[in-house]
Amino acid sequence: MPNFVRVAGSNDLKPGENKVVNANGTDVALFNVDGEFFAISNTCLHRGGPLGEGFLEGDVVTCPWHGWRYNVKTGANAMLPTAKVASYQVKVEGSDVMVAVD
């Protein structure tokens, strides 16, 4: 059973926004896509750029360092779908955004 921890309030991110949060010592990139929350690893596979500080367009984030793009719903790289960053389960309880990390 996943262990969910609170990482943000549901009002902390408006649709189209993202930020870096910490879940049990793990930096996670949190995204609000049209009112639904998604979480992936904050670390880009290319050179370790902070995906939570990237540019979100729809459900794709662009790493601010070198432009690698990832689907925030799956963690898959937009150009090479077999290259994936970790994605995490997210749920909203009341006004709390909760993320499960191992």
N, C-alpha and C positions, 0 to 999 in steps of 0.2 A: 504494500500500500504506500503510495507516494506521501512524502512529508512536505506539506505546503507551509510556506512561511510568508508573512506579510512583507511586501516590498514597497508598496505605495498605496496612496488613496486613489480611488477611481476618479476624483476630480483633479489629481495632480498632472494628468496628461490629457490634453484635448485631442480630438481626432486629428491624425496627421503628425502628432508629436511623438518623440522618443527621448529616452534618457537612460543613463547607466544606473542600475540599482545593485544592491548587495543582498544575496540570498545565502545565508549560512556561510559566509566567507568567499562566495563565488560571485565575481562580477558578471552581471547579466544585462543584456540590452533589452529594454522593455519598450514596446511599441503599441500605440493606439491606432488601429486601422478601422475607420468608420465606426468607432464605439466598441470594438472588440479588441481585447488585449492579447499580445503575443510576446514570447520571450525566447531569445536565442543567446548563444555565447556572445560575449562582448568582444571576442578576439578574432579578427580577420585571419583567414588561413594564409594569406599572402605574406604579410610582414607584421602581423599582430596589431593592426590598427584597431581603434575603438569603435566598433560598429554602433554602439549606443549614442555616439556623437555624430553619426553619419546623416545622410540626407535621405529622408523617406519620401518615396513617390508611390502612392497606392500601397501595394504590399511588398515593395522592393526597397531595400536600404542600400545605399552606396557608401562604401567605406571612405571616410574623409582623407585618408592618406594616399591611396593609389587607385581608387575608383572601382575596386572589385564590388560586385553587386550580389545580394543574397535575398531570397524570398524569406520574409520574416515569419511566414506561417509554417515553413518546412525546414528552414536553415540551408536549403540547397542554393548553390552558386548559380547565378542566372545564365552563365555561359557554359559551365561544366556541371550539370546537375548531380553527377556522382561525387563531387566535392561538396561536403556539407559541414557546417558548424553545428554544434549541439543545439537542439531546440528543447524547450522545457514546457511542461504542462502549466497552464495558467487558469485560475478561476477567480471569480469575483464573489465575495461574500459581503453583503451589505455594501459598505463603501471601501472595503479592503480589497486590494489586488494581491492575490497570493500566487507564488510560484513554487513549483516542486523541483528541487535539485537533489541529486543523490549524494 
